[in-house]
Amino acid sequence: MAVYIMTNRPDGTLYIGMTSNLQHRVWQHRTHALPGFTDRYNLNRLVWYELHSEMRVAIQREKSLKRWRRAWKVSLIQENNPVWQDLWPEVAVG
């Protein structure tokens, strides 16, 4: 299980999600395979993710992050990815 954050640019719109297959889910966002929020705002850059072994923990983490203030979310991204690099390449190779 993974909790992740997508954006379109540094300090752009943020989307927080949870999935059991991060590689496939990010591919869906990047190719606009599904209509919705990330498609509408062109959020195709994976800038943060966290892996969990239990679904219940991942769901709780996602819900928690969604309640955070934006500044806290930005800090979380910058702690691990200060240049807001697209992390898709490391996820895509598995």
ABEGO torsion letter per residue (X at the ends): XBBBBBBABBGBBBBBBBBABAAAAAAAAAAGABBEAAAAAGBABBABBBBBABAAAAAAAAAAAAABBAAAAAAAAAAABAAGBBAAAAAAAX
